[in-house]
Amino acid sequence: MALVGNDLVSLQDPANQRSPLRTGYIEKCCTEKEQQWLLEQEDKIAAFWQLWSGKESAYKIGMKMDEPYHFQPRLLEVDPMGHFPAEKGMVATPFGKVPVWWMVDPTFIHAIAGVDVARDVLQPAVFPLGNEDESALTHERLLNGVARFYKVPRRELSLHWIDQKIPQLCYKSLPMQLDCSMSHDGPWGAFVFTAYAQVKTLS
């Protein structure tokens, strides 16, 4: 089964603007190769979050693969394959190399990592959260997106949680052969799910 992970970073969040400037923060989070890449970028703060979002999205895939490690940023090394803002790259992880793709906006960065999946069969979305509950709205937008894509009633779709941390899409309460990932930060929410034109049934 194809696996996806995603991460979203708000570039407008004051905390996200300050964190990379703290003494030792980048050294704690980035490998020497990543630090060298950062030195070459004009917007180092946004470039740092491009690296970070790649790490987080790949880590979420590791969780689904039951990898026995906690999130340690330096265990995941991102190669953006170009200068910021890079469109695609590779993340070296304890469980192998994982492709990652980015959507870079002046106000946010959305990263999507995938295993055994091509970029053209991923269905992502980024949306403003407003004043609503971040998690609830992100869950609802994901389910609405799946319902529209597959042309099924929204009421037949639900999310179940594996080990209270991994979302599982369900159709009529049965697990679907699709994977998904969600994220939110500041005023933005995002999701991605796998989709295949050849899928005949949903479960």
C-alpha positions in Angstrom: 0.0 0.0 0.0 1.2 3.5 -0.9 2.0 5.7 2.2 2.0 9.4 2.5 3.0 12.0 5.1 2.6 15.7 5.1 3.6 18.8 7.1 2.5 22.4 7.0 4.5 25.4 8.3 3.1 28.9 8.6 5.8 31.4 7.5 3.8 34.2 9.1 3.8 32.8 12.6 6.1 35.0 14.8 7.4 31.9 16.7 8.4 30.3 13.4 10.3 33.4 12.4 12.2 33.5 15.7 13.0 29.8 16.3 15.7 29.3 13.6 17.5 32.4 15.0 17.9 30.9 18.5 21.5 29.9 19.3 22.2 26.3 18.5 18.7 25.7 17.1 19.7 25.0 13.5 22.7 22.9 14.6 20.4 20.8 16.8 17.9 20.2 14.0 20.0 20.0 10.9 22.9 17.7 9.7 26.1 19.3 8.5 25.1 18.8 4.9 21.8 20.6 5.6 23.6 23.4 7.4 25.8 23.9 4.4 22.8 24.1 2.1 21.2 26.7 4.4 24.3 28.9 4.2 23.8 29.1 0.4 20.1 30.2 0.6 19.0 33.9 0.5 16.0 33.4 2.8 17.5 31.1 5.5 14.4 31.1 7.7 12.0 29.9 5.0 14.7 27.5 3.7 15.0 26.0 7.2 11.3 25.4 7.3 11.5 23.7 3.9 14.0 21.2 5.4 11.9 20.8 8.6 8.7 20.1 6.8 10.4 17.5 4.7 11.7 15.8 7.9 8.2 15.8 9.5 6.4 14.5 6.5 8.9 11.6 6.1 8.7 10.9 9.9 4.9 10.4 9.6 5.5 7.7 7.1 8.0 6.0 9.5 5.2 6.0 12.2 3.0 4.1 9.8 5.8 1.6 9.1 6.2 1.0 12.9 9.7 2.3 12.8 11.2 2.1 16.4 12.5 5.6 16.7 11.3 8.9 18.1 11.4 12.1 16.1 15.0 13.1 16.0 15.5 15.7 13.3 19.2 14.9 12.6 18.2 11.3 11.9 16.4 12.5 8.8 18.5 14.3 6.2 16.8 16.3 3.5 18.3 16.9 0.1 16.1 19.6 -1.6 17.8 18.9 -5.0 18.1 22.7 -5.7 18.0 26.1 -4.1 15.1 27.4 -2.1 12.3 27.2 -3.0 12.9 23.7 -4.2 9.9 21.7 -5.7 11.1 18.2 -4.9 13.8 16.4 -3.0 14.8 13.3 -1.1 14.8 12.5 2.6 17.3 10.0 3.9 15.7 8.1 6.9 16.5 5.1 9.1 14.1 3.1 6.8 15.4 4.3 3.5 15.2 7.2 1.1 11.8 8.9 0.8 10.8 11.3 -2.0 9.3 14.6 -0.9 7.5 17.4 -2.8 6.9 21.0 -1.7 4.3 23.7 -2.3 6.0 27.0 -1.3 3.9 30.1 -0.8 4.9 33.4 0.7 2.8 32.6 3.7 3.3 28.8 4.1 5.2 25.7 3.1 3.4 22.4 2.5 5.5 19.2 2.2 4.3 15.8 1.1 6.4 12.7 1.3 5.5 9.4 -0.3 6.5 5.7 -0.4 5.5 3.6 -3.4 3.5 6.5 -4.8 3.8 9.0 -7.6 3.2 12.7 -7.2 0.5 12.7 -9.9 -1.8 10.4 -7.9 -1.7 12.5 -4.7 -4.6 14.8 -3.9 -3.4 17.6 -1.7 -5.2 20.8 -0.4 -4.2 23.8 1.7 -6.9 26.0 3.2 -7.4 28.8 5.7 -8.7 27.8 9.1 -10.3 31.0 10.2 -11.5 30.8 13.9 -12.7 27.2 13.8 -11.2 24.2 15.6 -8.0 23.4 13.7 -8.2 19.6 14.0 -11.9 19.3 13.5 -11.9 21.5 10.4 -8.9 19.7 8.9 -10.6 16.3 9.4 -13.8 17.5 7.8 -12.1 19.1 4.8 -10.2 15.8 4.2 -13.4 13.8 4.3 -15.2 16.2 2.0 -12.3 16.1 -0.4 -12.4 12.3 -0.6 -16.2 12.4 -1.0 -15.9 14.8 -3.9 -13.1 12.9 -5.6 -14.8 9.5 -5.4 -18.4 10.9 -5.8 -19.7 9.1 -2.7 -21.9 10.4 0.1 -19.9 12.3 2.8 -21.9 10.5 5.5 -20.4 7.1 4.4 -16.9 8.3 5.2 -15.2 8.5 8.6 -11.7 8.6 10.2 -10.5 6.0 12.6 -7.3 6.4 14.5 -4.6 3.7 14.8 -2.7 3.9 18.1 -4.4 7.3 18.6 -2.0 9.0 16.1 -2.3 7.5 12.6 -5.5 8.4 10.6 -7.3 5.7 8.7 -9.9 6.6 6.1 -13.0 4.4 6.3 -15.9 3.8 4.0 -19.1 2.4 5.6 -16.8 1.8 8.7 -14.5 -0.4 6.7 -10.8 0.6 6.2 -10.1 2.0 2.7 -7.2 1.1 0.5 -6.1 4.7 0.6 -3.7 6.5 2.8 -3.9 10.1 4.1 -2.1 12.6 6.2 -3.1 15.9 7.8 -1.4 18.9 9.3 -2.1 22.5 10.5 -0.1 25.4 11.7 -1.1 28.9 12.5 -3.9 30.0 10.2 -3.5 27.2 7.7 -4.6 23.6 7.4 -3.7 20.9 4.9 -4.3 17.3 3.9 -3.3 14.8 1.2 -4.7 11.4 0.2 -3.6 8.8 -2.3 -5.9 8.4 -5.4 -5.7 6.0 -8.3 -7.8 6.2 -11.5 -7.9 2.4 -11.6 -9.6 2.1 -8.2 -13.0 0.4 -8.8 -14.1 0.1 -5.2 -13.4 2.0 -2.1 -12.9 -0.8 0.4 
